[in-house]
Amino acid sequence: MEIDTEKIGSFLKSMDGAEYTYLQHCMEMRSGISSLIKRHNLSKEDVCELFKIEPEIYEDYVKGNYNYSIMDMARLNAVFMALEVKKLEENVPVKVNQKTDK
């Protein structure tokens, strides 16, 4: 697949600051979601459940073609933290024996 850099360049030049910032946020969300999917081997069903989206919008949601809200951004952070905690609990690097009083 050949990348049309002139077309992309024209598109970027046509945007004002607010549009560029919006595009940047969409791409950051896409990148964050993609990283989570890969790191935690999430299925389409997992993503739909975790992000509270309908399966019909899955493709647009994970590819950045979605009007993300502040709630979506917060949910990405919350899902990331929850999955990382779960991963740490499952793969504890060092287990410390707890002393119990008898």
FENCOR-V369130 format. One record per residue. N is the residue number from 1. RES is the residue in one small letter. PSI is psi as a letter, one per 20 degrees, with the letter a starting at -180 (999 if undefined). NEAR is the number of other ideal C-beta (glycine too) atoms within 10 Angstrom. D_FIRST is the distance of its C-alpha to the first C-alpha in whole Angstrom. Layout:
BEGIN
n:N res:RES psi:PSI near:NEAR d_first:D_FIRST
n:N res:RES psi:PSI near:NEAR d_first:D_FIRST
END
This chain:
BEGIN
n:1 res:m psi:p near:3 d_first:0
n:2 res:e psi:p near:4 d_first:4
n:3 res:i psi:p near:7 d_first:7
n:4 res:d psi:n near:10 d_first:10
n:5 res:t psi:h near:8 d_first:12
n:6 res:e psi:g near:8 d_first:15
n:7 res:k psi:g near:9 d_first:15
n:8 res:i psi:g near:10 d_first:15
n:9 res:g psi:g near:10 d_first:18
n:10 res:s psi:g near:10 d_first:19
n:11 res:f psi:g near:11 d_first:19
n:12 res:l psi:h near:11 d_first:20
n:13 res:k psi:h near:7 d_first:23
n:14 res:s psi:i near:8 d_first:24
n:15 res:m psi:q near:12 d_first:25
n:16 res:d psi:r near:8 d_first:29
n:17 res:g psi:g near:7 d_first:30
n:18 res:a psi:g near:8 d_first:30
n:19 res:e psi:g near:11 d_first:27
n:20 res:y psi:g near:11 d_first:25
n:21 res:t psi:g near:11 d_first:28
n:22 res:y psi:g near:14 d_first:27
n:23 res:l psi:g near:14 d_first:23
n:24 res:q psi:g near:10 d_first:24
n:25 res:h psi:g near:14 d_first:26
n:26 res:c psi:g near:16 d_first:23
n:27 res:m psi:h near:11 d_first:21
n:28 res:e psi:g near:14 d_first:24
n:29 res:m psi:g near:18 d_first:25
n:30 res:r psi:g near:17 d_first:21
n:31 res:s psi:g near:11 d_first:21
n:32 res:g psi:g near:15 d_first:25
n:33 res:i psi:g near:24 d_first:24
n:34 res:s psi:g near:13 d_first:21
n:35 res:s psi:g near:12 d_first:23
n:36 res:l psi:g near:21 d_first:26
n:37 res:i psi:g near:15 d_first:24
n:38 res:k psi:g near:9 d_first:23
n:39 res:r psi:h near:12 d_first:26
n:40 res:h psi:j near:16 d_first:29
n:41 res:n psi:l near:8 d_first:27
n:42 res:l psi:p near:19 d_first:27
n:43 res:s psi:r near:9 d_first:27
n:44 res:k psi:g near:12 d_first:26
n:45 res:e psi:g near:10 d_first:30
n:46 res:d psi:g near:15 d_first:30
n:47 res:v psi:g near:19 d_first:28
n:48 res:c psi:g near:17 d_first:30
n:49 res:e psi:g near:11 d_first:33
n:50 res:l psi:h near:18 d_first:33
n:51 res:f psi:j near:18 d_first:31
n:52 res:k psi:l near:9 d_first:34
n:53 res:i psi:q near:17 d_first:31
n:54 res:e psi:q near:8 d_first:31
n:55 res:p psi:h near:11 d_first:28
n:56 res:e psi:h near:9 d_first:27
n:57 res:i psi:j near:13 d_first:26
n:58 res:y psi:g near:16 d_first:24
n:59 res:e psi:g near:11 d_first:20
n:60 res:d psi:g near:12 d_first:21
n:61 res:y psi:g near:21 d_first:23
n:62 res:v psi:i near:20 d_first:21
n:63 res:k psi:j near:12 d_first:18
n:64 res:g psi:j near:17 d_first:20
n:65 res:n psi:m near:11 d_first:21
n:66 res:y psi:q near:18 d_first:24
n:67 res:n psi:n near:8 d_first:28
n:68 res:y psi:p near:18 d_first:29
n:69 res:s psi:r near:9 d_first:32
n:70 res:i psi:h near:7 d_first:34
n:71 res:m psi:h near:9 d_first:35
n:72 res:d psi:g near:17 d_first:32
n:73 res:m psi:g near:14 d_first:32
n:74 res:a psi:h near:10 d_first:35
n:75 res:r psi:h near:16 d_first:34
n:76 res:l psi:g near:19 d_first:31
n:77 res:n psi:g near:10 d_first:33
n:78 res:a psi:g near:11 d_first:36
n:79 res:v psi:g near:19 d_first:34
n:80 res:f psi:g near:16 d_first:32
n:81 res:m psi:g near:10 d_first:36
n:82 res:a psi:g near:11 d_first:37
n:83 res:l psi:h near:16 d_first:35
n:84 res:e psi:g near:13 d_first:35
n:85 res:v psi:g near:10 d_first:39
n:86 res:k psi:g near:11 d_first:39
n:87 res:k psi:g near:11 d_first:36
n:88 res:l psi:h near:10 d_first:39
n:89 res:e psi:h near:8 d_first:42
n:90 res:e psi:h near:7 d_first:40
n:91 res:n psi:l near:7 d_first:40
n:92 res:v psi:p near:8 d_first:43
n:93 res:p psi:h near:5 d_first:43
n:94 res:v psi:p near:4 d_first:47
n:95 res:k psi:p near:6 d_first:49
n:96 res:v psi:p near:6 d_first:53
n:97 res:n psi:p near:5 d_first:56
n:98 res:q psi:p near:5 d_first:57
n:99 res:k psi:p near:6 d_first:61
n:100 res:t psi:q near:5 d_first:63
n:101 res:d psi:p near:3 d_first:67
n:102 res:k psi:999 near:3 d_first:69
END
